[in-house]
Amino acid sequence: MQDADKRIGIIGIVIHNLECTAGINQILHEYANLIVGRMGIPYRERGISVITLIVDGSNDEISTLTGKLGRISGATVKSMVAKNPENANA
């Protein structure tokens, strides 16, 4: 894949039910090649955990990863993909 076809994105995952973490980690393992960085924080006062991912891949790859994560019951997932620098002024 050409670098021009790749995007930088951020995926946020809020885990409401800790029983879903095994499924989330399995998907993240499958897409490890897209993940540039990962930060996970348990928010004990609210009884949730938050994972943020920095990803680098095509729109389709990032969308597929986000979609698979979003289908896991017990978690809420949102993503944001940055424009390519070549298209930033468009």
C-alpha positions as CSV (number, residue, x, y, z in Angstrom):
1,M,0.0,0.0,0.0
2,Q,1.2,3.4,-0.9
3,D,1.9,5.9,2.0
4,A,-0.5,8.3,0.2
5,D,-3.3,5.8,0.7
6,K,-2.7,5.6,4.5
7,R,-4.2,7.8,7.1
8,I,-3.5,8.5,10.8
9,G,-6.4,7.9,13.0
10,I,-7.5,7.8,16.7
11,I,-9.8,5.1,18.1
12,G,-11.3,5.6,21.5
13,I,-12.8,2.6,23.4
14,V,-14.8,2.9,26.6
15,I,-15.3,-0.4,28.3
16,H,-18.5,-0.6,30.4
17,N,-18.3,-4.3,31.1
18,L,-14.9,-5.8,31.8
19,E,-16.0,-9.2,30.6
20,C,-15.6,-7.9,27.0
21,T,-11.9,-7.2,27.3
22,A,-10.8,-10.6,26.0
23,G,-12.7,-10.0,22.8
24,I,-11.3,-6.5,22.5
25,N,-7.7,-7.7,23.0
26,Q,-8.2,-10.5,20.5
27,I,-9.3,-8.0,17.8
28,L,-6.4,-5.6,18.7
29,H,-4.0,-8.5,18.4
30,E,-5.4,-9.3,14.9
31,Y,-4.8,-5.6,13.8
32,A,-1.5,-5.1,15.6
33,N,0.1,-4.0,12.3
34,L,-2.1,-0.9,12.2
35,I,-1.5,0.1,15.8
36,V,1.2,2.7,16.4
37,G,0.4,3.3,20.1
38,R,-2.0,2.2,22.7
39,M,-2.9,3.7,26.1
40,G,-5.3,2.0,28.6
41,I,-6.5,3.6,31.7
42,P,-8.8,2.1,34.4
43,Y,-11.2,4.7,35.6
44,R,-12.1,3.0,38.9
45,E,-14.3,5.8,40.2
46,R,-16.6,5.4,37.3
47,G,-16.3,1.6,37.0
48,I,-15.0,1.8,33.4
49,S,-11.8,1.5,31.4
50,V,-10.7,3.6,28.5
51,I,-8.4,2.6,25.7
52,T,-7.0,5.0,23.1
53,L,-5.3,3.8,20.0
54,I,-3.2,5.7,17.4
55,V,-3.5,3.8,14.1
56,D,-2.0,4.1,10.7
57,G,-3.7,2.4,7.8
58,S,-6.1,2.8,4.9
59,N,-9.6,4.1,5.5
60,D,-11.0,0.6,4.9
61,E,-8.6,-1.0,7.4
62,I,-9.4,1.5,10.1
63,S,-13.1,1.3,9.4
64,T,-13.0,-2.5,9.6
65,L,-11.1,-2.4,12.9
66,T,-13.5,0.1,14.3
67,G,-16.5,-1.8,13.1
68,K,-15.3,-5.1,14.7
69,L,-14.6,-3.4,18.0
70,G,-18.0,-1.6,17.8
71,R,-19.9,-4.9,17.6
72,I,-18.6,-6.0,21.0
73,S,-21.3,-5.7,23.6
74,G,-20.1,-3.9,26.7
75,A,-17.9,-1.3,24.9
76,T,-18.5,2.0,23.0
77,V,-16.1,2.8,20.2
78,K,-15.5,6.0,18.2
79,S,-12.9,6.8,15.6
80,M,-11.5,9.9,13.9
81,V,-9.3,9.8,10.8
82,A,-7.1,12.8,9.8
83,K,-6.9,14.1,6.2
84,N,-3.8,13.3,4.2
85,P,-1.3,16.2,4.3
86,E,-1.6,16.4,0.5
87,N,-5.3,17.0,0.8
88,A,-5.3,19.2,3.9
89,N,-6.0,22.4,2.1
90,A,-8.8,20.9,-0.1
